[in-house]
Amino acid sequence: MGLSRRGGVDAGAVRHVAVDLLDREGTANALAELTDMTHVFYAAHQDRPSWTELVAPNLAMLVNVVDAIEPMWPAIARFFELEVAPPLPMSLADVMADKEEVWNEMVARHGLRRTPYREVSSWQFGDFVFGWDYDVIADTSKSRRAGFHEYVDTEAMFLSVFQDLRDQRIIP
Protein backbone atom coordinates (compact mmCIF):
# COMPACT_ATOMS: atom_id res chain seq x y z
CA MET A 1 0.00 0.00 0.00
CA GLY A 2 1.35 3.39 -0.94
CA LEU A 3 0.28 6.45 1.02
CA SER A 4 0.46 9.99 -0.28
CA ARG A 5 -1.59 13.17 -0.08
CA ARG A 6 -2.72 12.88 -3.68
CA GLY A 7 -2.91 9.10 -4.00
CA GLY A 8 -1.72 7.43 -7.14
CA VAL A 9 -2.44 4.74 -9.64
CA ASP A 10 -2.87 1.19 -8.34
CA ALA A 11 -0.36 -1.07 -10.07
CA GLY A 12 -0.10 -4.80 -9.55
CA ALA A 13 0.13 -5.56 -5.85
CA VAL A 14 0.46 -1.88 -4.90
CA ARG A 15 -2.65 0.02 -3.89
CA HIS A 16 -2.46 3.78 -3.37
CA VAL A 17 -4.38 5.63 -0.66
CA ALA A 18 -4.69 9.41 -0.46
CA VAL A 19 -4.13 10.54 3.13
CA ASP A 20 -2.47 13.48 4.88
CA LEU A 21 -0.09 11.81 7.35
CA LEU A 22 -0.17 14.96 9.49
CA ASP A 23 -3.88 14.27 10.09
CA ARG A 24 -3.85 11.74 12.97
CA GLU A 25 -7.52 10.75 12.65
CA GLY A 26 -7.42 10.59 8.87
CA THR A 27 -4.33 8.38 8.98
CA ALA A 28 -5.93 6.08 11.56
CA ASN A 29 -9.07 5.77 9.42
CA ALA A 30 -7.12 5.15 6.20
CA LEU A 31 -4.97 2.45 7.81
CA ALA A 32 -7.65 0.83 9.99
CA GLU A 33 -8.05 -2.14 7.67
CA LEU A 34 -4.36 -3.05 7.81
CA THR A 35 -3.64 -5.92 10.20
CA ASP A 36 -0.85 -8.43 10.75
CA MET A 37 1.77 -6.45 8.86
CA THR A 38 5.36 -7.60 8.95
CA HIS A 39 7.13 -4.74 7.17
CA VAL A 40 6.74 -1.00 6.81
CA PHE A 41 8.90 1.01 4.45
CA TYR A 42 8.52 4.59 5.58
CA ALA A 43 9.78 7.37 3.32
CA ALA A 44 7.50 10.35 4.03
CA HIS A 45 9.16 13.74 4.42
CA GLN A 46 7.97 17.30 4.95
CA ASP A 47 10.54 19.93 3.96
CA ARG A 48 10.98 23.02 6.13
CA PRO A 49 13.30 26.06 5.96
CA SER A 50 15.46 24.97 8.92
CA TRP A 51 16.56 21.77 10.65
CA THR A 52 14.72 22.66 13.85
CA GLU A 53 11.45 23.13 11.95
CA LEU A 54 11.83 19.72 10.28
CA VAL A 55 11.44 17.70 13.48
CA ALA A 56 7.82 18.33 14.53
CA PRO A 57 5.97 17.58 11.26
CA ASN A 58 8.16 14.63 10.31
CA LEU A 59 7.94 13.09 13.77
CA ALA A 60 4.16 13.65 13.78
CA MET A 61 3.76 11.83 10.46
CA LEU A 62 5.80 8.85 11.66
CA VAL A 63 3.94 8.67 14.98
CA ASN A 64 0.57 8.87 13.19
CA VAL A 65 1.49 5.95 10.92
CA VAL A 66 2.95 3.80 13.72
CA ASP A 67 0.00 4.50 16.03
CA ALA A 68 -2.42 3.59 13.24
CA ILE A 69 -0.78 0.24 12.46
CA GLU A 70 0.20 -0.74 16.01
CA PRO A 71 -2.89 0.02 18.10
CA MET A 72 -1.67 -1.63 21.30
CA TRP A 73 -2.59 1.19 23.69
CA PRO A 74 -6.35 0.96 23.06
CA ALA A 75 -6.22 -2.77 23.92
CA ILE A 76 -4.38 -2.02 27.16
CA ALA A 77 -6.88 0.75 27.98
CA ARG A 78 -9.79 -1.66 27.35
CA PHE A 79 -8.19 -4.20 29.71
CA PHE A 80 -8.26 -1.62 32.51
CA GLU A 81 -11.62 -0.16 31.35
CA LEU A 82 -10.04 3.25 30.70
CA GLU A 83 -10.27 5.79 27.90
CA VAL A 84 -7.22 6.47 25.72
CA ALA A 85 -5.87 10.01 26.01
CA PRO A 86 -3.32 11.86 23.90
CA PRO A 87 0.35 11.41 24.89
CA LEU A 88 1.52 13.45 27.88
CA PRO A 89 5.30 13.35 28.39
CA MET A 90 6.27 13.00 32.05
CA SER A 91 8.74 11.34 34.39
CA LEU A 92 7.20 8.31 36.09
CA ALA A 93 9.72 8.58 38.93
CA ASP A 94 8.65 12.17 39.62
CA VAL A 95 4.90 11.63 39.20
CA MET A 96 4.79 8.42 41.24
CA ALA A 97 7.14 9.53 44.05
CA ASP A 98 4.30 10.54 46.39
CA LYS A 99 1.69 7.90 45.49
CA GLU A 100 2.28 5.33 48.24
CA GLU A 101 -0.87 6.40 50.11
CA VAL A 102 -2.92 6.13 46.90
CA TRP A 103 -1.51 2.62 46.38
CA ASN A 104 -2.43 1.60 49.94
CA GLU A 105 -5.98 2.91 49.42
CA MET A 106 -6.28 0.93 46.17
CA VAL A 107 -5.10 -2.24 47.88
CA ALA A 108 -7.73 -1.80 50.59
CA ARG A 109 -10.55 -0.74 48.22
CA HIS A 110 -10.02 -3.63 45.77
CA GLY A 111 -9.00 -6.28 48.29
CA LEU A 112 -5.60 -6.71 46.67
CA ARG A 113 -2.69 -8.66 48.08
CA ARG A 114 -0.66 -6.44 50.38
CA THR A 115 2.37 -5.54 48.29
CA PRO A 116 4.72 -2.80 49.51
CA TYR A 117 4.64 0.20 47.18
CA ARG A 118 8.43 0.13 46.70
CA GLU A 119 8.02 -3.39 45.20
CA VAL A 120 5.18 -2.51 42.80
CA SER A 121 7.37 -1.03 40.09
CA SER A 122 10.70 0.53 39.31
CA TRP A 123 9.52 3.89 38.04
CA GLN A 124 13.09 4.84 37.09
CA PHE A 125 13.25 1.77 34.84
CA GLY A 126 9.94 2.82 33.29
CA ASP A 127 11.43 6.25 32.58
CA PHE A 128 14.39 4.54 30.92
CA VAL A 129 12.27 2.21 28.78
CA PHE A 130 9.58 4.72 27.76
CA GLY A 131 11.60 7.94 27.88
CA TRP A 132 13.82 7.68 24.83
CA ASP A 133 13.94 10.90 22.87
CA TYR A 134 14.57 9.06 19.61
CA ASP A 135 12.75 6.43 17.61
CA VAL A 136 13.74 2.78 17.77
CA ILE A 137 13.43 0.87 14.55
CA ALA A 138 13.91 -2.86 14.99
CA ASP A 139 14.38 -5.23 12.10
CA THR A 140 13.98 -8.91 12.93
CA SER A 141 14.17 -10.11 9.34
CA LYS A 142 17.77 -11.35 9.75
CA SER A 143 16.81 -13.58 12.67
CA ARG A 144 13.81 -14.91 10.71
CA ARG A 145 16.04 -15.69 7.75
CA ALA A 146 18.23 -17.60 10.23
CA GLY A 147 15.27 -19.79 11.21
CA PHE A 148 13.83 -17.98 14.24
CA HIS A 149 10.21 -17.88 13.12
CA GLU A 150 8.51 -17.87 16.52
CA TYR A 151 7.74 -14.58 18.20
CA VAL A 152 5.59 -13.19 21.00
CA ASP A 153 2.92 -10.70 19.98
CA THR A 154 3.56 -7.52 22.00
CA GLU A 155 -0.09 -6.77 22.73
CA ALA A 156 -0.80 -10.37 23.76
CA MET A 157 2.29 -10.36 26.00
CA PHE A 158 1.24 -7.20 27.84
CA LEU A 159 -2.33 -8.42 28.31
CA SER A 160 -1.01 -11.76 29.60
CA VAL A 161 1.25 -10.01 32.13
CA PHE A 162 -1.62 -7.79 33.28
CA GLN A 163 -3.92 -10.81 33.61
CA ASP A 164 -1.27 -12.64 35.65
CA LEU A 165 -0.92 -9.63 37.97
CA ARG A 166 -4.70 -9.46 38.26
CA ASP A 167 -4.92 -13.20 39.00
CA GLN A 168 -2.32 -12.76 41.76
CA ARG A 169 -4.46 -9.89 43.12
CA ILE A 170 -1.63 -7.38 42.73
CA ILE A 171 -3.66 -5.11 40.43
CA PRO A 172 -7.44 -4.68 40.21
Salt bridges, closest charged atoms under 4 A:
ASP20 OD1 - ARG5 NE 3.98
GLU33 OE2 - ARG15 NH1 2.86
ASP67 OD2 - ARG24 NH2 2.70
ASP98 OD1 - LYS99 NZ 2.73
